[in-house]
Amino acid sequence: MSNTDTTRRNFFVASAAALAATASAPALAQGKPDATIEFSLWRAGFIVGGSGGSGTMVFKDNGYHLNIGGVSLGATIGVARTDFVGEVYNLKQAKDVEGTYTAVGASAALAGGGGFVELQNSRGVRLRVSGRQIGLMVSIDLSGMQISLRS
């Protein structure tokens, strides 16, 4: 096989892999957000951990108080608080934000340095949030996070 054939084959394989990755990647939230969201999560534990939090969402110039629960219970050592801010997409009415969220993309875990995470509930509402962690814990996993409107 000549160098030209090898180069063409490598280019084809790389192009096919890139196309497959693009086709299988979930669409990230785009366009103008429907609402903004801010929330804090507390997580603590030694062997078995627990977490919870609260926050607010601003939707159509109205503020809504939120309860946050169900975030990564399990083996843990440490105490941390993570403050999140972000945007909400695909929100038709405030109640649609309620539900259990799962990761859209590779991971829903934020390490101490933070980063962006995108989550989605069963109603198609997407959260794109970034967080900053304060305390001693390797990461906080947002998969399984439950949001409810506080009465």
Phi, psi and omega in degrees: 000132182281165177299324179296316178297318179296317179297316179297316180297315179297319178297316180298314180298315179296318179296317179297319179295318179295318179296317179296318179295319179294318182292327184270346181288136178292149178290128177282154180303131181226169179083193182279131179292151178275336183203168172244156183219144173222135176205157177239140176240137173251138178220132180212153175169161171221109187075295176250131184246169177216161180204163178181175180181189180208167180188190178223152175231136176251118183225122181052048178064015176245141177265137179234131177275140184238146168254138181240134179208179174070021184272113171036071173278138180159194183301126185202151172221121177133178177223133179207151170237136177236129177259128182243146171224149179180197185236153180241132181238157177064033181261117179267318176220158186304322183298337180296341179290339181291146176139183179260132184256142175235161183291140170250109183115202190289318188204152175245018181260133176250124176277174185314324181285342179090199183141181179264144176227140176241130183232156179218142175259179184292344178271001180086005178286132180245137174249133172240106187234155171235153184223158175230122185265138176237120179127186185255096175196143184294310181203167174233127184262121183270355177299134181087003178298135178246132178242135173224150175284136179274134181284000000 
